């Protein structure tokens, strides 16, 4: 997925969508307001789109950069 697609997928799970668009590739999505329950929902959405991302891998690097690599 490209950055725009990831932002669209993540937007419902963050309190401030603008913070997400301003977020750097390696900034923590948890710092942008994502919580652990919504992280599971994000990974479920990715799985529904055909991408398998392990929760432990995402927790180790909770960034747009990681998600971009994992869904490339």
Secondary structure per residue as TSV (DSSP state, phi and psi in degrees):
chain	resnum	aa	ss	phi	psi
A	1	X	-	360.0	145.7
A	2	X	-	-87.1	173.7
A	3	X	H	-56.9	-44.3
A	4	X	H	-62.6	-40.6
A	5	X	H	-66.2	-40.4
A	6	X	H	-65.3	-41.6
A	7	X	H	-62.3	-42.5
A	8	X	H	-61.1	-41.6
A	9	X	H	-67.0	-38.9
A	10	X	H	-81.2	-26.2
A	11	X	H	-50.8	-44.2
A	12	X	T	-64.3	-16.6
A	13	X	T	-100.9	2.3
A	14	X	S	-120.3	141.8
A	15	X	S	-69.3	-25.4
A	16	X	-	-132.3	97.8
A	17	X	H	-62.8	-31.6
A	18	X	H	-63.7	-38.1
A	19	X	H	-58.9	-34.9
A	20	X	H	-67.8	-42.5
A	21	X	H	-68.2	-26.4
A	22	X	T	-88.0	-6.3
A	23	X	-	-72.5	135.4
A	24	X	-	-71.4	163.5
A	25	X	T	-60.8	-30.7
A	26	X	T	-111.3	11.9
A	27	X	S	-79.4	145.3
A	28	X	-	-69.5	131.0
A	29	X	T	-67.3	-23.6
A	30	X	T	-69.4	-33.2
A	31	X	T	-67.7	-25.0
A	32	X	T	-85.5	-1.3
A	33	X	T	113.5	-2.0
A	34	X	-	-69.4	136.8
A	35	X	-	-111.5	170.4
A	36	X	H	-64.9	-34.8
A	37	X	H	-65.0	-43.9
A	38	X	H	-70.6	-26.6
A	39	X	H	-60.5	-40.9
A	40	X	H	-62.0	-40.0
A	41	X	H	-66.3	-39.2
A	42	X	H	-60.5	-46.4
A	43	X	H	-65.6	-34.0
A	44	X	H	-63.6	-42.3
A	45	X	H	-63.3	-40.9
A	46	X	H	-62.9	-41.4
A	47	X	H	-62.5	-40.5
A	48	X	H	-63.8	-28.0
A	49	X	T	-87.1	0.4
A	50	X	T	99.3	11.7
A	51	X	-	-113.9	124.7
A	52	X	-	-99.4	115.0
A	53	X	-	-124.8	123.2
A	54	X	-	-74.1	138.2
A	55	X	H	-57.9	-43.0
A	56	X	H	-64.3	-35.3
A	57	X	H	-67.8	-41.6
A	58	X	H	-66.3	-40.7
A	59	X	H	-64.1	-34.9
A	60	X	H	-68.0	-29.6
A	61	X	T	-147.1	77.1
A	62	X	-	-83.4	67.9
A	63	X	S	-129.9	161.4
A	64	X	H	-62.8	-35.9
A	65	X	H	-60.2	-45.1
A	66	X	H	-63.1	-47.5
A	67	X	H	-62.3	-36.7
A	68	X	H	-63.1	-42.8
A	69	X	H	-66.9	-40.5
A	70	X	H	-70.2	-21.2
A	71	X	T	-112.5	15.5
A	72	X	-	-77.3	360.0
